[in-house]
Amino acid sequence: MMRTLKALAKALPGFALAFGSLLTPLRAQPSPAPDEIRTRNLWNTAFSDQRPAAPKPPKVAAALGDSFVGITLWRMRLSKASDPVKFRGLVHDQDPAGQADWTPERAILDAPIRGNEMVRLSIESARKGYLYVIDRDIYPGGKFSQPRLIFPTTRLRGGDNRVEPGFLIEIPSAQDKPPAFRVEKTRPDQTGVMLTIIVAPTPIPDLAVTSDAAKLTEQQVTDWERRWGSNVQRLDQSDPGKVYTTAEAAAARIGEGALRTGDPVPSTLFHCQANRTEPMLVKVPLKLGATTP
């Protein structure tokens, strides 16, 4: 592992947080143009119509298909009495009991994450498949650390990496101890971390599930990105600060209820030009900012 995230040390020792840039991103604007808003609404409809018990998909959903991957970055903050979902177990330095209730709220993928912040990632696919998450630290000059397969591992969800519409995969999950990770750079000059996220229709033979993050070669990842990562578009919606809902919490727990058509859609949607026999691949960066005192 890369030792980027202290709080995930027990579940994924040395895990390095962050996300990288996308192939052909459509950047979110502070004040989206009307056409962008309409497009985002069409994407939301096409994505959510793949969830269970949805009504008959409208024409726009049929046109766009189900080749979507949705991602939400959550920042953890101290809970308020009115928050619908709280997590206990993260140590708060000012909490004399050493325990505090924390609530996830949505964050913008492109906003720098400060060192010592506590964050979580959730991923949802609009088609069934198998999820793989590959991590590389980003250094000046566009250089990367060695890629590692950080999900699946047997330490997270018992190695179960199956995905389907309406169900969330969270890294780390609410059942992990703690249910978030603290951001920490592996080197002073580290600028971010690149995640390569793959949803494959069948398990990828070259990627065995082990207890810890498995080392990959740069050539493997480069080849997958070339074969499966072309013609990807990204759209963001402006919902920072929106609080984690009870429906999202249930959809992230194995065996509980799925998200439905009217439930929240991931903050960032990636639309891939991949048919049902091909994996969907997106590259997602998080920038690392200064460390908070």
Secondary structure, 3 states (H helix, E strand, C coil): CCCCEHHHCCCCCCCCCCCCCCCEECCCCCCCCHHHHHHHHHHHHHHHCCCCCCCCCCHHHHHHCCCEEEEEEEEEEECCCCCCCCEECCCCCCCCCCCCEEEEEEECCCCCEEECCEEEEEEEECCCEEEEEEEEEEEHHHEECCCEEEECCCCCHHHCCEECCCCCEEECCCCCCCCCEEECCCCCCCCEEEEEEEEECCCCCCCCCCCCCEECCHHHHHHHHHHHCCCEEEEECCCCCCECCHHHHHHCCCCCCCCCCCCCCCCEEEEECCCCCCCEEEEEEEEEEEECC
